[in-house]
Amino acid sequence: MKEVVAKKYVKALIASLNSDEFDRVESALVTLASAFKIEKLKVILDSPDIDGAKKANFVYSLLDNGSDKIRSFISLLGDNKRLALIPEISKEFSYQKSIRDNAFTGLISGSFELNQNQQAQLEEKFSSKFGSKIDFEKIKNDYNGIKIELDDLGVEVSFSIDRLKAQMSEYILKAI
């Protein structure tokens, strides 16, 4: 439900922006969304003793250099008691900006390290496959293989060494 409401706010926000303001608005929304990880902020925003305008001013004060459009947008959210939607709005705005710029960020995870050349080759191959600019972030974890995720494009590619071993064993046993 939150995502649906956030999409409507993002659509209206995007309609009011020109191309120069996109990066500044995205930066402001990302900053505000990261502030929502602090539990005390959630308590303040959930407090019935503080009115929406004061909450909106407080949220706006978290930005170093916000524009008038950001101030108006935050005030609108405060008036409609929707300040808690800022993390979802930030996520949706970033997604819409990715679509607009045709540039997406993916995730490469696995139990081994990729060097810069290998990562650049993967980015180049995926970029040509999808006709978009693809950048990958690397995360080292316990997955025995490699997993590539492009959530915004709905793509997940994985190669598991454990699965390969199991399939090879199954094939050998069937051949015997």
KEVOTI-116967 format. One record per residue: residue number from 1; residue in one letter; x, y, z of N, C-alpha, C in turn. Coordinates in Angstrom, 1 decimal. Each point is the difference from the previous one (the first is absolute). Layout:
<atoms>
{atom NUM,"A",{X,Y,Z},{X,Y,Z},{X,Y,Z}},
...
</atoms>
This chain:
<atoms>
{atom 1,"M",{0.8,-1.2,0.0},{-0.8,1.2,0.0},{0.9,1.3,0.0}},
{atom 2,"K",{1.0,-0.1,0.8},{0.9,1.2,0.1},{0.6,0.3,-1.4}},
{atom 3,"E",{0.4,-1.1,-0.7},{0.7,0.2,-1.3},{-1.0,0.7,-1.0}},
{atom 4,"V",{-1.2,-0.3,0.1},{-1.0,0.5,-1.0},{-0.2,1.5,0.3}},
{atom 5,"V",{-0.1,0.4,1.3},{-0.1,1.4,0.3},{1.3,0.7,-0.3}},
{atom 6,"A",{1.2,-0.6,0.3},{1.2,0.6,-0.3},{0.2,0.3,-1.5}},
{atom 7,"K",{-0.5,-0.9,-0.9},{0.1,0.2,-1.4},{-0.8,1.2,-0.5}},
{atom 8,"K",{-1.1,0.2,0.7},{-0.9,1.2,-0.4},{0.8,1.3,0.3}},
{atom 9,"Y",{0.6,0.0,1.2},{0.7,1.2,0.4},{1.3,0.2,-0.9}},
{atom 10,"V",{0.6,-1.0,-0.3},{1.2,0.1,-0.9},{-0.4,0.4,-1.4}},
{atom 11,"K",{-1.1,-0.5,-0.5},{-0.5,0.5,-1.3},{-0.3,1.4,0.0}},
{atom 12,"A",{-0.6,0.5,1.0},{-0.3,1.5,0.1},{1.3,0.8,0.2}},
{atom 13,"L",{0.9,-0.5,0.8},{1.3,0.7,0.2},{0.8,0.1,-1.3}},
{atom 14,"I",{0.0,-1.1,-0.8},{0.8,-0.1,-1.2},{-0.7,1.0,-1.0}},
{atom 15,"A",{-1.3,0.1,0.0},{-0.6,0.9,-1.0},{0.3,1.5,0.3}},
{atom 16,"S",{0.4,0.3,1.3},{0.3,1.4,0.3},{1.5,0.3,-0.2}},
{atom 17,"L",{0.8,-1.0,-0.3},{1.4,0.3,-0.1},{0.5,0.2,-1.4}},
{atom 18,"N",{1.0,0.8,-0.1},{0.7,0.1,-1.3},{1.2,-0.9,0.1}},
{atom 19,"S",{0.7,-0.2,-1.1},{1.1,-1.0,-0.1},{1.2,0.3,0.9}},
{atom 20,"D",{0.2,1.3,0.3},{1.1,0.4,0.9},{-0.2,-0.3,1.4}},
{atom 21,"E",{-1.3,-0.1,0.4},{-0.3,-0.2,1.4},{0.0,-1.5,0.4}},
{atom 22,"F",{0.0,-0.9,-0.9},{-0.1,-1.5,0.3},{1.0,-0.4,1.0}},
{atom 23,"D",{1.3,0.3,-0.3},{1.1,-0.5,0.9},{-0.1,0.6,1.4}},
{atom 24,"R",{-0.3,1.3,0.1},{-0.1,0.6,1.3},{-1.2,-0.6,0.8}},
{atom 25,"V",{-1.1,-0.2,-0.6},{-1.1,-0.6,0.7},{0.3,-1.5,0.4}},
{atom 26,"E",{0.6,-0.7,-0.9},{0.4,-1.4,0.4},{0.9,0.0,1.2}},
{atom 27,"S",{1.0,0.9,-0.1},{1.0,0.1,1.2},{-0.7,0.3,1.3}},
{atom 28,"A",{-1.0,1.0,-0.1},{-0.7,0.4,1.2},{-0.9,-1.2,0.5}},
{atom 29,"L",{-0.6,-0.7,-0.9},{-0.9,-1.1,0.5},{0.9,-1.2,0.5}},
{atom 30,"V",{1.1,-0.2,-0.5},{0.9,-1.1,0.5},{0.5,0.4,1.4}},
{atom 31,"T",{0.3,1.3,0.2},{0.5,0.4,1.3},{-1.1,-0.1,1.0}},
{atom 32,"L",{-1.3,0.4,-0.4},{-1.1,-0.2,1.0},{-0.3,-1.4,0.3}},
{atom 33,"A",{0.0,-0.9,-1.1},{-0.3,-1.4,0.2},{1.0,-0.6,1.0}},
{atom 34,"S",{1.3,0.4,-0.1},{1.0,-0.6,0.9},{-0.2,0.5,1.4}},
{atom 35,"A",{-0.6,1.1,0.2},{-0.3,0.5,1.4},{-1.1,-0.8,0.6}},
{atom 36,"F",{-0.9,-0.6,-0.8},{-1.1,-0.8,0.5},{0.5,-1.3,0.7}},
{atom 37,"K",{1.3,-0.3,-0.2},{0.6,-1.2,0.7},{0.1,0.2,1.5}},
{atom 38,"I",{0.0,1.3,0.4},{0.1,0.4,1.4},{-1.3,-0.1,0.7}},
{atom 39,"E",{-0.1,-0.8,1.0},{-1.3,-0.3,0.7},{-0.6,1.2,0.6}},
{atom 40,"K",{0.8,1.0,0.5},{-0.6,1.2,0.6},{-0.7,0.8,-1.0}},
{atom 41,"L",{0.4,0.0,-1.2},{-0.7,0.8,-1.0},{-1.4,-0.6,-0.2}},
{atom 42,"K",{-0.1,-1.3,-0.1},{-1.3,-0.7,-0.1},{-0.9,0.4,1.2}},
{atom 43,"V",{0.5,0.0,1.2},{-0.8,0.3,1.1},{-0.5,1.5,-0.1}},
{atom 44,"I",{0.9,0.9,-0.4},{-0.5,1.4,-0.2},{-1.1,0.1,-1.0}},
{atom 45,"L",{0.2,-0.7,-1.1},{-1.1,0.1,-1.1},{-1.3,-0.7,0.4}},
{atom 46,"D",{0.1,-1.0,0.9},{-1.2,-0.7,0.4},{-0.7,0.7,1.2}},
{atom 47,"S",{0.6,1.0,0.5},{-0.5,0.7,1.2},{-1.3,0.8,-0.4}},
{atom 48,"P",{-1.1,-0.3,0.7},{-1.2,0.8,-0.2},{0.0,1.4,0.6}},
{atom 49,"D",{1.0,0.3,0.8},{0.1,1.3,0.7},{0.6,1.1,-0.9}},
{atom 50,"I",{0.7,-0.4,-1.1},{0.6,0.9,-0.9},{-0.8,0.1,-1.2}},
{atom 51,"D",{-0.3,1.2,-0.5},{-0.8,0.2,-1.2},{0.8,-0.3,-1.2}},
{atom 52,"G",{-0.7,-0.2,-1.1},{0.7,-0.3,-1.3},{1.0,1.0,-0.5}},
{atom 53,"A",{-0.3,1.3,0.2},{0.8,1.0,-0.5},{1.4,0.0,0.7}},
{atom 54,"K",{-0.1,-0.2,1.3},{1.3,0.0,0.8},{0.8,-1.3,-0.4}},
{atom 55,"K",{-0.7,-1.1,-0.2},{0.7,-1.2,-0.4},{0.7,0.2,-1.4}},
{atom 56,"A",{-0.8,0.7,-0.9},{0.6,0.2,-1.3},{1.2,1.0,0.1}},
{atom 57,"N",{-0.1,1.0,0.8},{1.1,0.9,0.2},{1.2,-0.7,0.6}},
{atom 58,"F",{-0.2,-0.9,0.9},{1.1,-0.8,0.6},{0.6,-0.9,-1.1}},
{atom 59,"V",{-0.8,-0.7,-0.8},{0.6,-0.8,-1.0},{0.8,0.8,-1.0}},
{atom 60,"Y",{-0.6,1.2,-0.4},{0.8,0.8,-0.9},{1.3,0.5,0.5}},
{atom 61,"S",{0.0,0.2,1.4},{1.3,0.5,0.6},{1.1,-1.0,0.0}},
{atom 62,"L",{-0.4,-1.3,-0.3},{1.1,-1.0,-0.2},{0.8,0.1,-1.2}},
{atom 63,"L",{-0.5,0.8,-1.0},{0.7,0.2,-1.2},{1.0,1.2,0.1}},
{atom 64,"D",{1.1,-0.1,-0.6},{1.0,1.1,0.1},{-0.4,1.1,-1.0}},
{atom 65,"N",{-0.4,-0.3,-1.2},{-0.4,1.0,-0.9},{-1.2,-0.5,-0.9}},
{atom 66,"G",{-1.1,0.2,0.5},{-1.2,-0.4,-0.7},{-0.6,1.1,-0.8}},
{atom 67,"S",{-0.7,-0.3,-1.0},{-0.6,1.0,-0.9},{-1.4,0.3,0.5}},
{atom 68,"D",{-0.6,1.0,-0.7},{-1.4,0.4,0.4},{-1.0,-1.2,-0.4}},
{atom 69,"K",{0.3,-0.7,-1.1},{-0.8,-1.1,-0.4},{0.0,-1.1,1.0}},
{atom 70,"I",{1.2,-0.3,0.5},{0.1,-1.0,1.1},{-0.8,0.4,1.2}},
{atom 71,"R",{0.2,1.3,0.4},{-0.7,0.5,1.1},{-1.5,-0.1,-0.2}},
{atom 72,"S",{-0.5,0.3,-1.1},{-1.5,-0.1,-0.3},{-0.4,-1.4,0.0}},
{atom 73,"F",{0.8,-0.9,-0.6},{-0.3,-1.4,0.0},{-0.1,-0.6,1.4}},
{atom 74,"I",{1.0,0.3,0.8},{0.0,-0.5,1.4},{-1.2,0.6,0.8}},
{atom 75,"S",{-0.3,1.3,-0.3},{-1.2,0.6,0.7},{-1.3,-0.7,-0.4}},
{atom 76,"L",{-0.1,-0.4,-1.3},{-1.2,-0.7,-0.5},{0.0,-1.4,0.7}},
{atom 77,"L",{1.1,-0.7,0.1},{0.0,-1.2,0.7},{-0.4,0.1,1.5}},
{atom 78,"G",{0.5,1.1,0.6},{-0.4,0.3,1.4},{-1.5,0.3,0.2}},
{atom 79,"D",{-0.5,0.8,-0.9},{-1.4,0.3,0.0},{-0.9,-1.2,-0.1}},
{atom 80,"N",{0.4,-1.0,-0.9},{-0.8,-1.2,-0.2},{0.4,-1.2,0.9}},
{atom 81,"K",{0.9,0.3,1.0},{0.4,-1.0,0.9},{0.7,-1.2,-0.7}},
{atom 82,"R",{0.9,0.3,-1.0},{0.6,-1.0,-0.8},{1.5,0.1,0.1}},
{atom 83,"L",{0.6,0.7,1.0},{1.4,0.1,0.2},{0.7,-1.4,0.1}},
{atom 84,"A",{-0.7,-0.9,0.6},{0.6,-1.4,0.2},{0.2,-0.7,-1.4}},
{atom 85,"L",{-0.5,0.6,-1.1},{0.1,-0.7,-1.3},{1.3,0.5,-0.7}},
{atom 86,"I",{0.8,0.8,0.6},{1.2,0.5,-0.6},{1.0,-1.1,-0.5}},
{atom 87,"P",{0.2,-1.0,0.8},{0.9,-1.1,-0.5},{-0.5,-0.6,-1.3}},
{atom 88,"E",{-1.3,-0.3,0.0},{-0.6,-0.6,-1.2},{0.0,1.0,-1.2}},
{atom 89,"I",{-0.3,1.2,0.3},{0.1,1.1,-1.0},{1.4,0.1,-0.6}},
{atom 90,"S",{1.0,-0.1,0.9},{1.4,0.1,-0.5},{0.3,-1.2,-0.9}},
{atom 91,"K",{-0.4,-1.2,0.4},{0.3,-1.2,-0.8},{-0.7,0.1,-1.4}},
{atom 92,"E",{-1.2,0.4,0.0},{-0.8,0.1,-1.2},{0.6,1.1,-0.9}},
{atom 93,"F",{0.4,1.2,0.6},{0.6,1.0,-0.8},{1.3,-0.4,-0.6}},
{atom 94,"S",{0.8,-0.7,0.7},{1.3,-0.5,-0.5},{-0.3,-1.0,-1.2}},
{atom 95,"Y",{-1.0,-0.8,0.1},{-0.4,-0.9,-1.0},{-0.5,0.7,-1.3}},
{atom 96,"Q",{-0.8,1.0,0.2},{-0.5,0.8,-1.1},{1.2,0.8,-0.7}},
{atom 97,"K",{0.9,0.4,0.8},{1.2,0.7,-0.5},{0.8,-1.0,-0.8}},
{atom 98,"S",{0.2,-1.2,0.4},{0.7,-1.0,-0.7},{-0.6,-0.3,-1.3}},
{atom 99,"I",{-1.3,-0.1,-0.1},{-0.8,-0.2,-1.2},{0.3,1.2,-1.0}},
{atom 100,"R",{-0.1,1.2,0.6},{0.1,1.2,-0.8},{1.4,0.1,-0.6}},
{atom 101,"D",{1.0,-0.3,0.8},{1.4,0.0,-0.5},{0.5,-1.2,-0.7}},
{atom 102,"N",{-0.8,-1.1,0.1},{0.3,-1.3,-0.6},{1.3,-0.5,0.6}},
{atom 103,"A",{0.2,0.2,1.3},{1.2,-0.5,0.7},{-0.5,-0.7,1.3}},
{atom 104,"F",{0.5,-1.2,0.2},{-0.4,-0.8,1.1},{1.2,-0.5,0.8}},
{atom 105,"T",{-0.3,-0.3,1.2},{1.1,-0.6,0.9},{-0.4,-1.4,0.4}},
{atom 106,"G",{0.9,-0.9,-0.1},{-0.2,-1.3,0.4},{0.9,-0.5,1.1}},
{atom 107,"L",{-0.1,-1.2,0.4},{0.8,-0.5,1.1},{0.6,-1.4,-0.4}},
{atom 108,"I",{1.3,-0.1,0.2},{0.7,-1.2,-0.2},{0.4,-0.5,1.3}},
{atom 109,"S",{-0.4,-1.2,0.3},{0.3,-0.6,1.3},{0.6,-1.4,-0.2}},
{atom 110,"G",{0.9,-0.4,0.9},{0.6,-1.3,-0.1},{1.1,-0.1,1.1}},
{atom 111,"S",{0.6,-1.2,0.0},{1.0,-0.3,1.0},{1.4,0.3,-0.4}},
{atom 112,"F",{0.2,0.5,-1.2},{1.3,0.4,-0.5},{0.0,1.4,-0.6}},
{atom 113,"E",{1.2,0.5,-0.1},{0.2,1.4,-0.5},{0.0,0.1,-1.5}},
{atom 114,"L",{-0.6,0.9,-0.6},{0.1,0.4,-1.4},{1.0,1.2,-0.1}},
{atom 115,"N",{0.9,-0.1,-1.0},{0.8,1.2,-0.2},{-0.7,1.0,-0.8}},
{atom 116,"Q",{0.6,1.2,-0.1},{-0.7,1.1,-0.7},{-0.2,-0.4,-1.5}},
{atom 117,"N",{0.9,-0.7,-0.6},{-0.2,-0.3,-1.4},{-1.2,-1.0,-0.2}},
{atom 118,"Q",{-0.1,-1.0,0.8},{-1.1,-0.9,-0.1},{-1.3,0.7,0.3}},
{atom 119,"Q",{-0.1,0.9,0.9},{-1.2,0.8,0.3},{-0.3,0.9,-1.2}},
{atom 120,"A",{1.0,0.6,-0.6},{-0.3,0.9,-1.1},{-0.5,-0.9,-1.2}},
{atom 121,"Q",{0.5,-1.2,-0.2},{-0.5,-0.8,-1.1},{-1.5,-0.4,0.3}},
{atom 122,"L",{-0.3,-0.3,1.2},{-1.4,-0.4,0.3},{-0.9,1.2,-0.2}},
{atom 123,"E",{0.4,1.2,0.4},{-0.7,1.2,-0.2},{-0.3,0.3,-1.5}},
{atom 124,"E",{1.1,-0.2,-0.8},{-0.1,0.2,-1.4},{-1.0,-1.0,-0.7}},
{atom 125,"K",{0.1,-1.3,0.4},{-0.8,-1.0,-0.6},{-1.5,0.2,0.4}},
{atom 126,"F",{-0.2,0.3,1.2},{-1.4,0.3,0.5},{-0.6,1.3,-0.6}},
{atom 127,"S",{0.9,1.0,-0.1},{-0.4,1.2,-0.7},{-0.5,-0.2,-1.4}},
{atom 128,"S",{0.8,-0.8,-0.7},{-0.3,-0.2,-1.4},{-1.3,-0.9,-0.2}},
{atom 129,"K",{-0.1,-0.9,0.9},{-1.2,-0.9,0.0},{-1.3,0.7,0.3}},
{atom 130,"F",{0.0,0.9,0.9},{-1.2,0.7,0.4},{-0.1,1.4,-0.6}},
{atom 131,"G",{1.0,0.5,-0.8},{-0.1,1.3,-0.6},{0.0,1.1,1.0}},
{atom 132,"S",{0.6,-0.2,1.2},{0.0,1.0,1.0},{1.4,0.1,0.6}},
{atom 133,"K",{0.3,1.0,0.8},{1.2,0.2,0.7},{-0.1,-0.8,1.3}},
{atom 134,"I",{0.8,-1.1,0.2},{-0.1,-0.8,1.2},{1.3,0.1,0.8}},
{atom 135,"D",{-0.2,0.3,1.3},{1.1,0.0,0.9},{-0.2,-1.0,1.1}},
{atom 136,"F",{1.0,-0.6,0.4},{-0.1,-1.1,1.1},{0.7,0.4,1.2}},
{atom 137,"E",{-0.6,-0.3,1.2},{0.7,0.0,1.2},{0.4,-1.4,0.4}},
{atom 138,"K",{1.1,-0.1,0.7},{0.5,-1.4,0.4},{-0.3,-0.2,1.5}},
{atom 139,"I",{-0.4,-1.2,0.3},{-0.2,-0.3,1.4},{0.6,-1.5,0.2}},
{atom 140,"K",{0.8,-0.1,0.9},{0.6,-1.4,0.3},{-0.9,-0.6,1.1}},
{atom 141,"N",{-0.5,-1.2,-0.3},{-0.8,-0.7,1.0},{0.3,-1.5,-0.1}},
{atom 142,"D",{-0.8,-0.8,0.7},{0.2,-1.5,0.0},{-0.5,-0.8,-1.1}},
{atom 143,"Y",{-0.6,0.7,-1.0},{-0.6,-0.7,-1.2},{1.2,-0.7,-0.8}},
{atom 144,"N",{-0.1,-1.3,-0.1},{1.0,-0.8,-0.7},{-0.2,0.1,-1.5}},
{atom 145,"G",{0.4,1.1,-0.6},{-0.2,0.2,-1.4},{-0.1,1.5,-0.2}},
{atom 146,"I",{-0.8,0.4,-1.1},{-0.2,1.4,-0.2},{-1.4,0.3,-0.3}},
{atom 147,"K",{-0.5,1.1,0.5},{-1.4,0.4,-0.2},{0.0,1.4,-0.5}},
{atom 148,"I",{-0.7,0.3,-1.1},{-0.1,1.4,-0.5},{-1.5,0.3,0.0}},
{atom 149,"E",{-0.3,1.1,0.7},{-1.4,0.5,0.1},{-0.1,1.4,-0.5}},
{atom 150,"L",{-1.0,0.2,-0.9},{-0.5,1.3,-0.5},{-1.4,0.1,0.4}},
{atom 151,"D",{-0.3,0.4,1.2},{-1.4,0.1,0.5},{-0.9,0.9,-0.8}},
{atom 152,"D",{0.5,1.1,-0.4},{-0.8,1.0,-0.8},{-0.4,-0.6,-1.4}},
{atom 153,"L",{0.8,-0.9,-0.5},{-0.4,-0.6,-1.3},{-0.6,-1.4,0.2}},
{atom 154,"G",{-0.1,-0.5,1.2},{-0.6,-1.3,0.3},{0.9,-1.1,-0.5}},
{atom 155,"V",{1.3,0.1,0.2},{0.9,-1.0,-0.5},{0.9,-0.5,1.1}},
{atom 156,"E",{0.1,-1.4,0.1},{0.9,-0.6,0.9},{0.7,-1.2,-0.7}},
{atom 157,"V",{1.3,0.0,0.0},{0.8,-1.0,-0.6},{0.9,-0.6,1.0}},
{atom 158,"S",{0.0,-1.3,0.1},{0.9,-0.6,1.0},{0.7,-1.3,-0.5}},
{atom 159,"F",{1.1,-0.2,0.5},{0.8,-1.2,-0.3},{0.5,-0.6,1.4}},
{atom 160,"S",{-0.5,-1.1,0.3},{0.4,-0.6,1.3},{0.9,-1.2,-0.2}},
{atom 161,"I",{1.1,0.0,0.6},{0.9,-1.2,-0.1},{-0.6,-1.2,0.7}},
{atom 162,"D",{-0.7,0.1,1.1},{-0.7,-1.1,0.6},{-1.0,-0.6,-0.9}},
{atom 163,"R",{-0.8,0.8,-0.7},{-1.0,-0.5,-0.9},{0.6,-0.7,-1.2}},
{atom 164,"L",{1.2,0.5,-0.5},{0.7,-0.6,-1.1},{0.5,-1.4,0.5}},
{atom 165,"K",{0.5,-0.1,1.2},{0.5,-1.3,0.5},{-1.1,-1.0,0.1}},
{atom 166,"A",{-1.2,0.5,0.5},{-1.1,-0.9,0.1},{-0.5,-0.5,-1.3}},
{atom 167,"Q",{-0.1,0.9,-1.0},{-0.5,-0.4,-1.3},{1.0,-0.9,-0.7}},
{atom 168,"M",{1.3,0.2,0.2},{1.0,-0.9,-0.6},{-0.1,-1.4,0.7}},
{atom 169,"S",{-0.2,-0.1,1.3},{-0.1,-1.3,0.7},{-1.2,-0.7,-0.5}},
{atom 170,"E",{-1.1,0.8,-0.2},{-1.3,-0.6,-0.5},{0.2,-0.6,-1.4}},
{atom 171,"Y",{0.7,0.8,-0.8},{0.2,-0.5,-1.4},{0.9,-1.2,-0.1}},
{atom 172,"I",{1.0,0.0,0.9},{0.9,-1.2,0.0},{-0.8,-1.3,0.5}},
{atom 173,"L",{-0.8,0.2,1.0},{-0.8,-1.1,0.5},{-1.0,-0.5,-1.0}},
{atom 174,"K",{-0.6,0.9,-0.8},{-0.9,-0.5,-1.0},{0.7,-0.7,-1.1}},
{atom 175,"A",{1.3,0.4,-0.3},{0.7,-0.6,-1.1},{0.5,-1.4,0.4}},
{atom 176,"I",{0.1,-0.3,1.3},{0.5,-1.3,0.4},{-1.2,-0.9,0.0}},
</atoms>
